[in-house]
Amino acid sequence: MNLKRVVLCLVVSFIAGCGGGSEKTGNSTAATSTAFSNPYLPAQGGAVWRYDVADSSESITLSSSNVIKNNGQESVELTWDHSGYKQTLRQKNNAVYIDRIKLNQVTVDNKDYQVEVDLSGDPVLLLPEYAVIGNMTGVNGYHDMKVKISPNVGPAYGEYIYEWSYKGAETVKTNTGNYEALHISYRLILLISVTTQDYGTVETQVDINQDFWLVPGIGIVKIVDYSANADTSVPFTAVLSDFNKYKNENNVIAPLPHKITIPSDSPWKNIHSIYKLNELYGNWENEYQCDSSTEYSPSFKLSLNETSYTLRTLVTNNESCNQAEAREYIESGTYKLLGHDIIDTDYLHLELMPSSSEQNLYRFGNLVHNTQNFAYTHDINLAKGKTGELKFAVNTIPEKFVDQRFYTRLKSAKAKTPNIEGLEKTSLVYFIKYDDVMMIAPEDDFAGWGMQVWNDKQCDSILDSQLKDISWEKPLQPLGYDPSYGIYFELKIKEGNTGCANVVIHKGNQKSVADNMRLKLSAPLYSTITYKDTLISYN
């Protein structure tokens, strides 16, 4: 069986016919409706969409059958003029599905046949009522479908798999106007097997990989098909040039307007409200509980609003149960709502995107770590508890390196969130000494070491309020000790700085290096300079 012609026909026509419906079934009474209820696909009897094909003088049209209402569902059949390709679409509960696809021309042993795949037992969800923006993901593995070939060449059956994603609202420019549209991307793979008398069982695959843009009141205004021209790297692109059934605000057929925007109260725009994420905005925290049966116990403070978050994690060593010695980690930035969590469907999944610097640095309070090399909280899961608390799940906790989800409950807190602005205006300098076996020296070996730092015309970056307390006799003292990086000093950076600092790390008259150092404050995290048995790192 040669389905190359099917692929070309299917790919070109499939995207433009997006929507949902089902055919008349059983003995129920069906009624003809004037229009498909879904605003993003206003199909109706006699509706025709015309598209101009990019880099070509060709135009193609999509036409609609009457819409059939049956048992609370609507169905419609859309047909492409250039191929005779049809698909039956179903709408139920404001969602649009694909029920059937009919391929007008399939070549088997140099003969042309029609192939119809019936997906109605497990229809393809083409357009939900609303969706979050995200990458394309697979949907529930393999799905059964019925296959019919006419004239019949033997028993046929099949499966399909598909992936889907919403890319967000985008403006599409056409010859008639500029329209805000939902950008949908999806891939449908039809796996067909036919048992023939002459060739035995023949298996083939039809791959549909497309993007399309849907506008309320019009339907599909743009199609980009990545599999139509599979032999080239150029996708098939078509843009709407006319729609003969557009209705204005008075529900009267009228010319296409110059501009359409998606209503602000649309669930596609009020996504946080739809998922009730807005109920979780505010400040939340939990209390530290020392658990001697575990090595570490974390406590959390979360601040969340419509666009950004701040997450503070305090990791305490349970051997001492002393929170004064706990390691503090602070992360702030924007986030993405990924919808309901796959593992715990009551939870909402947020992907955190730290924004502390261009190098994607992740600031942990008074420490700095690199997100590419260290464990960090890259996503969290949230749900509203029955008693008003926030159910909180985190996949990765600093220093615990957990491979499974950690759960806790947060209560509403009036406390101010950590001052992230102060962290953004500091730079940390690490000083490492090695012992006789080239291991990082213990904290006691760093006793007496300090930092001399000053401004000059070339390097004018440190706040005067910090410099006034620094002298050779009284150098800047380390802020703390890190077992992986040695002692570290915090430099306070002023506005309009020159991007560098003059420093000398010394112990009395003993310098770590012979010459003064000039550090670039914009250098990548953990830029290092090694001198004999000392290592200086800075960001």
C-alpha positions as CSV (number, residue, x, y, z in Angstrom):
1,M,0.0,0.0,0.0
2,N,1.4,3.4,-1.0
3,L,0.1,6.2,1.1
4,K,2.4,9.0,0.0
5,R,-0.5,10.6,-1.9
6,V,-2.6,10.3,1.2
7,V,-0.1,12.1,3.4
8,L,0.1,15.0,1.0
9,C,-3.7,15.3,0.7
10,L,-4.3,14.8,4.4
11,V,-1.8,17.2,5.7
12,V,-2.8,20.1,3.5
13,S,-6.5,19.8,4.3
14,F,-6.5,18.5,7.9
15,I,-5.4,21.6,9.7
16,A,-7.8,24.0,8.1
17,G,-10.7,21.9,9.1
18,C,-10.3,22.2,12.9
19,G,-13.4,21.9,15.1
20,G,-15.6,19.3,16.6
21,G,-18.7,17.3,15.9
22,S,-20.3,13.9,15.6
23,E,-22.6,12.2,13.1
24,K,-26.2,11.1,13.7
25,T,-26.2,7.9,15.7
26,G,-28.8,5.5,17.1
27,N,-32.5,6.2,16.9
28,S,-32.4,9.7,18.6
29,T,-33.9,12.7,16.9
30,A,-31.4,15.0,15.4
31,A,-32.0,18.6,14.4
32,T,-30.3,20.9,11.9
33,S,-28.7,23.9,13.6
34,T,-27.9,27.2,11.9
35,A,-24.3,27.4,13.2
36,F,-21.7,25.6,15.2
37,S,-21.8,27.0,18.8
38,N,-18.0,27.2,19.2
39,P,-17.0,30.8,18.5
40,Y,-13.6,29.7,17.2
41,L,-15.2,27.6,14.5
42,P,-18.5,29.2,13.2
43,A,-19.3,26.4,10.8
44,Q,-22.8,26.3,9.2
45,G,-24.4,25.1,6.0
46,G,-23.0,27.1,3.1
47,A,-20.0,28.5,5.0
48,V,-16.8,28.7,2.8
49,W,-13.4,29.8,3.9
50,R,-10.9,30.8,1.2
51,Y,-7.1,30.7,1.8
52,D,-4.1,32.0,-0.2
53,V,-1.2,29.6,-0.4
54,A,2.2,31.2,0.4
55,D,4.7,31.6,-2.4
56,S,2.0,30.5,-4.9
57,S,-0.9,31.8,-6.9
58,E,-2.9,28.9,-5.7
59,S,-5.9,29.3,-3.4
60,I,-7.8,26.6,-1.5
61,T,-11.3,26.6,0.1
62,L,-12.9,24.8,3.0
63,S,-16.6,24.3,3.0
64,S,-19.0,23.3,5.8
65,S,-22.1,21.0,5.8
66,N,-25.1,21.8,7.9
67,V,-24.6,21.4,11.7
68,I,-26.5,18.5,13.3
69,K,-27.5,18.6,17.0
70,N,-27.9,15.3,18.6
71,N,-28.1,14.4,22.3
72,G,-26.5,17.6,23.5
73,Q,-23.8,17.4,20.9
74,E,-23.1,19.1,17.6
75,S,-21.5,17.7,14.6
76,V,-20.4,19.1,11.3
77,E,-18.5,17.8,8.2
78,L,-15.8,20.0,6.7
79,T,-14.5,19.4,3.1
80,W,-11.5,20.7,1.2
81,D,-12.2,21.4,-2.4
82,H,-8.8,20.5,-3.8
83,S,-8.7,17.0,-2.4
84,G,-12.1,15.9,-1.3
85,Y,-10.7,15.4,2.1
86,K,-13.3,15.4,4.8
87,Q,-13.4,15.3,8.6
88,T,-16.3,15.1,10.9
89,L,-16.0,17.3,14.0
90,R,-17.9,17.1,17.3
91,Q,-18.5,19.7,19.9
92,K,-19.5,18.8,23.5
93,N,-19.2,20.9,26.7
94,N,-17.5,23.7,24.8
95,A,-14.7,21.4,23.5
96,V,-14.1,20.4,19.9
97,Y,-13.1,16.8,18.9
98,I,-12.3,15.0,15.6
99,D,-14.6,12.0,15.1
100,R,-13.8,10.9,11.5
101,I,-11.3,11.6,8.8
102,K,-12.1,10.5,5.2
103,L,-9.2,10.3,2.7
104,N,-10.5,10.5,-0.9
105,Q,-7.6,8.9,-2.6
106,V,-5.3,6.2,-1.3
107,T,-3.2,4.1,-3.8
108,V,-3.1,0.4,-3.3
109,D,-1.4,-1.7,-6.0
110,N,-1.7,1.2,-8.5
111,K,-5.5,1.5,-7.8
112,D,-7.2,4.3,-6.0
113,Y,-9.3,3.7,-2.9
114,Q,-11.1,5.8,-0.3
115,V,-10.0,5.3,3.4
116,E,-12.1,6.4,6.3
117,V,-10.8,6.3,9.9
118,D,-13.4,6.4,12.7
119,L,-12.1,8.0,15.9
120,S,-15.5,8.4,17.5
121,G,-14.9,5.7,20.2
122,D,-12.0,7.8,21.5
123,P,-12.1,11.1,19.6
124,V,-9.1,13.5,19.3
125,L,-9.4,16.6,21.5
126,L,-8.7,19.4,19.0
127,L,-9.7,22.4,21.0
128,P,-10.5,22.3,24.7
129,E,-12.6,25.0,26.4
130,Y,-9.3,26.6,27.6
131,A,-5.7,25.5,28.0
132,V,-2.4,26.7,29.5
133,I,0.6,27.7,27.3
134,G,3.1,24.9,27.1
135,N,5.3,22.6,25.1
136,M,3.8,19.9,23.0
137,T,3.1,16.8,25.0
138,G,1.8,13.3,24.2
139,V,-1.8,12.5,25.1
140,N,-2.6,9.2,26.8
141,G,-0.6,6.9,24.5
142,Y,-2.2,4.8,21.8
143,H,-5.9,5.0,20.9
144,D,-8.0,2.5,18.9
145,M,-9.7,3.6,15.7
146,K,-11.8,1.8,13.0
147,V,-10.5,1.7,9.4
148,K,-12.7,1.3,6.3
149,I,-11.4,0.9,2.8
150,S,-13.6,1.2,-0.3
151,P,-13.6,-0.9,-2.4
152,N,-12.7,-3.4,0.3
153,V,-9.2,-5.0,-0.2
154,G,-9.2,-6.9,3.1
155,P,-9.7,-6.5,6.9
156,A,-8.3,-3.2,8.1
157,Y,-7.7,-1.8,11.6
158,G,-5.6,0.9,13.2
159,E,-4.4,3.0,16.1
160,Y,-3.5,6.6,16.5
161,I,-1.3,8.7,18.8
162,Y,-1.2,12.5,19.1
163,E,0.5,15.4,20.8
164,W,-1.0,18.8,21.4
165,S,-0.1,22.3,22.8
166,Y,-1.3,25.8,23.1
167,K,1.3,28.4,22.1
168,G,-0.7,31.5,23.3
169,A,-2.6,34.3,21.7
170,E,-0.9,35.9,18.7
171,T,-1.9,38.5,16.1
172,V,-2.2,37.2,12.5
173,K,-2.0,39.7,9.6
174,T,-4.2,38.9,6.6
175,N,-5.3,40.8,3.5
176,T,-8.5,41.7,5.2
177,G,-7.1,42.7,8.7
178,N,-5.2,41.9,11.8
179,Y,-6.7,39.3,14.1
180,E,-5.8,38.0,17.5
181,A,-5.9,34.2,17.4
182,L,-5.3,31.1,19.5
183,H,-2.1,29.4,18.2
184,I,-2.6,25.7,18.4
185,S,0.1,23.1,17.5
186,Y,-0.5,19.4,17.2
187,R,0.7,16.2,15.6
188,L,-1.6,13.2,14.8
189,I,-0.1,9.9,13.7
190,L,-2.4,7.3,12.1
191,L,-1.1,3.8,12.2
192,I,-3.0,1.7,9.6
193,S,-2.8,-2.1,9.0
194,V,-4.6,-3.8,6.1
195,T,-4.6,-7.6,5.4
196,T,-4.7,-8.1,1.6
197,Q,-5.0,-11.3,-0.4
198,D,-2.1,-10.5,-2.7
199,Y,0.4,-8.8,-0.3
200,G,-0.5,-10.1,3.2
201,T,-0.6,-7.5,6.0
202,V,0.5,-4.1,4.9
203,E,1.3,-1.4,7.5
204,T,1.6,2.3,7.0
205,Q,1.7,5.5,8.9
206,V,0.2,8.9,8.2
207,D,1.9,11.7,10.0
208,I,0.1,15.1,10.4
209,N,2.2,17.8,12.0
210,Q,0.6,21.3,11.9
211,D,0.0,24.7,13.5
212,F,-3.1,26.7,13.1
213,W,-4.6,30.0,14.3
214,L,-8.2,30.3,15.4
215,V,-10.1,33.6,15.7
216,P,-13.5,34.1,17.4
217,G,-16.2,34.7,14.8
218,I,-14.1,33.6,11.9
219,G,-12.4,30.3,12.6
220,I,-9.0,29.3,11.1
221,V,-7.2,32.3,9.7
222,K,-3.8,30.6,9.2
223,I,-2.4,27.1,8.6
224,V,1.2,26.0,8.7
225,D,1.7,22.3,7.8
226,Y,5.1,20.7,8.4
227,S,4.3,17.4,6.8
228,A,2.6,18.5,3.6
229,N,5.9,19.1,1.9
230,A,7.8,16.4,3.6
231,D,10.4,16.2,0.8
232,T,11.4,19.8,1.5
233,S,12.3,22.0,4.5
234,V,9.6,24.5,3.6
235,P,6.3,24.1,5.4
236,F,2.9,24.5,3.6
237,T,1.4,27.9,4.7
238,A,-2.0,29.3,3.8
239,V,-3.6,32.5,5.1
240,L,-7.3,33.4,5.1
241,S,-8.4,35.7,2.3
242,D,-12.2,35.5,2.7
243,F,-15.0,34.0,4.8
244,N,-18.5,34.3,3.4
245,K,-20.5,33.8,6.6
246,Y,-18.9,36.3,9.1
247,K,-21.5,37.9,11.3
248,N,-21.2,41.3,12.9
249,E,-22.3,42.4,16.4
250,N,-25.9,42.5,15.1
251,N,-25.7,38.9,14.0
252,V,-25.9,40.0,10.3
253,I,-23.6,38.6,7.7
254,A,-21.0,41.4,6.9
255,P,-17.6,41.9,5.4
256,L,-14.6,40.8,7.5
257,P,-13.5,43.6,10.0
258,H,-10.1,45.1,10.0
259,K,-9.4,44.0,13.6
260,I,-10.6,41.3,16.0
261,T,-9.3,40.7,19.5
262,I,-10.1,37.9,21.9
263,P,-12.3,39.2,24.7
264,S,-10.6,40.0,27.9
265,D,-13.0,37.8,29.9
266,S,-12.3,34.8,27.7
267,P,-11.1,31.7,29.7
268,W,-8.1,31.6,27.3
269,K,-7.0,35.0,28.7
270,N,-8.2,34.6,32.4
271,I,-6.3,31.4,32.8
272,H,-5.2,32.0,36.4
273,S,-8.8,32.7,37.4
274,I,-10.1,29.6,35.6
275,Y,-7.6,27.4,37.5
276,K,-8.3,29.4,40.7
277,L,-4.6,30.2,41.0
278,N,-5.6,33.7,42.1
279,E,-6.9,32.3,45.3
280,L,-3.4,31.3,46.2
281,Y,-1.9,34.8,45.8
282,G,-0.3,36.1,49.0
283,N,2.3,35.2,51.6
284,W,2.5,31.6,53.0
285,E,4.8,29.9,55.4
286,N,5.2,26.7,57.5
287,E,6.8,26.1,60.9
288,Y,10.1,24.2,61.3
289,Q,9.7,20.8,62.9
290,C,12.9,19.1,63.9
291,D,12.9,15.4,62.9
292,S,15.8,13.5,64.3
293,S,15.0,10.5,62.0
294,T,16.0,12.5,58.9
295,E,19.2,14.4,58.2
296,Y,17.6,17.7,57.1
297,S,14.3,19.4,57.7
298,P,13.2,22.3,55.4
299,S,10.8,25.1,56.1
300,F,9.4,27.4,53.5
301,K,8.1,30.9,52.9
302,L,6.3,31.5,49.6
303,S,5.1,34.8,48.1
304,L,3.0,34.5,45.0
305,N,1.2,37.0,42.8
306,E,-0.1,37.1,39.2
307,T,3.3,37.3,37.5
308,S,6.1,36.5,40.0
309,Y,7.1,34.5,43.1
310,T,9.6,34.5,45.8
311,L,10.4,31.2,47.5
312,R,12.6,31.0,50.7
313,T,13.8,27.6,51.9
314,L,15.5,27.2,55.2
315,V,17.3,23.8,55.5
316,T,18.2,22.8,59.0
317,N,20.6,20.0,60.0
318,N,18.5,17.8,62.4
319,E,21.6,16.7,64.2
320,S,21.6,20.0,66.1
321,C,18.1,21.2,65.4
322,N,19.5,24.7,65.5
323,Q,17.7,27.0,63.1
324,A,20.3,29.6,63.7
325,E,22.7,27.4,61.8
326,A,20.2,26.6,59.0
327,R,21.2,27.3,55.4
328,E,18.9,29.8,53.7
329,Y,18.0,29.7,50.0
330,I,16.0,32.4,48.2
331,E,14.7,32.1,44.7
332,S,12.7,34.8,42.9
333,G,11.4,35.3,39.3
334,T,8.5,34.7,37.1
335,Y,6.7,31.4,36.6
336,K,4.5,29.4,34.2
337,L,1.2,27.8,35.0
338,L,1.4,24.3,33.6
339,G,-2.2,23.3,34.6
340,H,-3.2,20.4,36.9
341,D,-0.4,18.2,38.0
342,I,-0.2,14.7,36.4
343,I,0.7,13.0,39.6
344,D,-1.7,14.8,41.9
345,T,-4.5,16.2,39.9
346,D,-5.7,18.4,42.8
347,Y,-2.5,20.4,42.6
348,L,-1.5,23.1,40.2
349,H,1.9,22.8,38.6
350,L,4.1,25.9,38.4
351,E,7.4,26.0,36.5
352,L,9.7,28.5,38.3
353,M,12.0,30.7,36.2
354,P,14.7,32.4,38.4
355,S,15.5,35.9,37.1
356,S,18.5,36.9,39.3
357,S,20.8,37.6,36.4
358,E,21.5,37.1,32.7
359,Q,23.5,34.0,33.6
360,N,20.4,32.3,35.0
361,L,21.9,32.4,38.5
362,Y,19.9,31.1,41.4
363,R,20.5,33.1,44.6
364,F,20.3,31.2,47.9
365,G,20.1,34.0,50.5
366,N,23.8,34.8,51.2
367,L,25.1,32.1,48.9
368,V,25.1,31.9,45.1
369,H,24.7,28.7,43.1
370,N,24.5,28.0,39.4
371,T,21.2,26.4,38.3
372,Q,23.0,24.2,35.8
373,N,25.3,22.5,38.3
374,F,23.3,22.5,41.6
375,A,20.0,21.1,42.7
376,Y,17.3,23.8,42.9
377,T,13.6,24.1,43.2
378,H,12.6,24.4,39.5
379,D,8.9,23.7,40.0
380,I,6.3,23.5,42.7
381,N,2.8,22.2,43.1
382,L,0.1,24.1,44.9
383,A,-3.5,23.3,46.1
384,K,-5.9,25.0,48.5
385,G,-6.5,23.0,51.6
386,K,-9.9,22.6,53.3
387,T,-9.0,24.7,56.3
388,G,-7.6,27.6,54.3
389,E,-3.9,26.4,54.3
390,L,-1.9,25.9,51.2
391,K,-0.9,22.4,50.2
392,F,2.6,22.6,48.9
393,A,4.6,20.0,47.0
394,V,8.2,20.5,45.8
395,N,10.2,18.2,43.7
396,T,13.7,19.4,44.5
397,I,14.9,20.9,47.8
398,P,18.4,22.5,48.0
399,E,21.0,20.2,49.7
400,K,18.5,17.3,50.1
401,F,18.7,16.3,46.4
402,V,15.4,14.5,46.8
403,D,14.3,12.3,44.0
404,Q,10.7,12.2,45.2
405,R,8.1,14.8,45.9
406,F,8.2,16.5,49.3
407,Y,4.9,17.6,50.8
408,T,4.0,20.2,53.5
409,R,1.3,22.7,54.4
410,L,1.7,26.4,54.5
411,K,-0.4,28.9,56.4
412,S,-1.2,32.4,55.4
413,A,1.5,34.8,56.7
414,K,1.5,38.6,57.2
415,A,5.3,38.6,57.4
416,K,7.1,40.6,54.7
417,T,8.8,38.5,51.9
418,P,12.6,38.5,51.8
419,N,14.3,41.5,50.4
420,I,15.4,40.3,47.0
421,E,16.4,43.7,45.9
422,G,19.2,43.7,48.4
423,L,20.5,40.4,47.1
424,E,20.4,41.7,43.5
425,K,22.9,44.5,44.5
426,T,25.6,42.4,46.1
427,S,28.5,40.3,44.8
428,L,30.1,37.5,46.6
429,V,33.8,36.7,46.5
430,Y,34.9,33.2,47.6
431,F,38.4,32.4,49.0
432,I,39.5,28.8,49.1
433,K,42.6,27.4,50.9
434,Y,43.6,23.7,50.4
435,D,45.1,21.5,53.1
436,D,48.1,19.2,52.7
437,V,46.0,16.6,50.8
438,M,44.4,19.2,48.5
439,M,41.1,19.2,50.3
440,I,39.3,22.4,51.2
441,A,40.7,23.6,54.5
442,P,38.4,23.6,57.5
443,E,36.9,26.8,58.7
444,D,39.4,27.3,61.5
445,D,42.2,27.6,59.0
446,F,40.7,30.7,57.5
447,A,40.9,32.6,60.8
448,G,42.4,36.1,60.4
449,W,41.9,36.4,56.7
450,G,40.0,39.5,55.5
451,M,39.5,41.6,52.4
452,Q,40.8,45.0,51.6
453,V,38.6,46.7,48.9
454,W,38.6,50.2,47.5
455,N,37.3,52.4,44.7
456,D,39.3,54.4,42.1
457,K,38.6,56.1,38.8
458,Q,38.7,52.8,36.8
459,C,36.8,50.7,39.4
460,D,34.1,52.7,41.2
461,S,31.5,50.2,42.3
462,I,31.4,49.7,46.0
463,L,29.1,51.7,48.3
464,D,30.9,54.3,50.3
465,S,28.9,53.2,53.4
466,Q,30.7,49.8,53.2
467,L,34.1,51.3,52.4
468,K,34.2,53.7,55.4
469,D,34.5,50.8,57.8
470,I,37.3,49.0,55.9
471,S,41.0,49.6,56.4
472,W,44.2,47.5,56.1
473,E,44.2,47.0,59.9
474,K,40.4,46.3,59.9
475,P,39.7,44.5,56.6
476,L,36.2,43.4,55.5
477,Q,35.3,40.2,57.4
478,P,34.0,37.1,55.7
479,L,30.2,36.7,55.7
480,G,30.4,33.0,56.3
481,Y,32.1,29.7,55.4
482,D,30.9,27.2,52.7
483,P,32.4,23.7,52.9
484,S,32.5,23.6,49.1
485,Y,33.9,27.0,48.4
486,G,35.6,28.3,51.5
487,I,35.0,31.7,53.2
488,Y,33.0,34.3,51.2
489,F,32.8,38.1,51.3
490,E,29.8,40.2,50.3
491,L,30.5,43.4,48.3
492,K,27.7,46.0,48.2
493,I,27.3,47.4,44.8
494,K,26.1,51.0,44.0
495,E,24.0,52.2,41.2
496,G,25.8,53.3,38.0
497,N,28.9,51.3,38.9
498,T,31.9,50.7,36.6
499,G,31.5,46.9,36.8
500,C,34.7,46.1,38.6
501,A,36.2,46.1,42.1
502,N,39.8,46.4,43.5
503,V,40.5,43.8,46.2
504,V,43.3,42.2,48.2
505,I,42.6,39.2,50.4
506,H,45.1,39.1,53.2
507,K,46.0,38.0,56.7
508,G,47.9,40.8,58.3
509,N,50.7,41.5,55.9
510,Q,50.4,38.1,54.2
511,K,48.6,38.4,50.9
512,S,46.9,35.6,49.0
513,V,48.5,36.9,45.8
514,A,51.5,39.2,45.2
515,D,49.6,41.9,43.3
516,N,46.3,43.7,43.8
517,M,43.3,42.1,42.1
518,R,40.7,43.7,39.9
519,L,37.5,41.7,39.8
520,K,34.9,42.0,37.0
521,L,31.6,42.0,38.7
522,S,29.9,40.9,35.5
523,A,32.1,37.8,35.2
524,P,30.4,34.4,35.0
525,L,29.6,32.8,38.3
526,Y,32.6,31.0,39.9
527,S,35.2,32.6,37.6
528,T,38.4,31.4,39.4
529,I,42.0,32.4,39.7
530,T,44.4,29.9,41.3
531,Y,47.6,30.9,43.1
532,K,49.6,28.1,44.6
533,D,47.4,26.6,47.4
534,T,44.7,29.3,47.2
535,L,41.7,29.7,45.0
536,I,39.7,32.9,44.5
537,S,36.3,32.7,43.0
538,Y,33.9,35.5,42.4
539,N,30.7,36.4,40.7
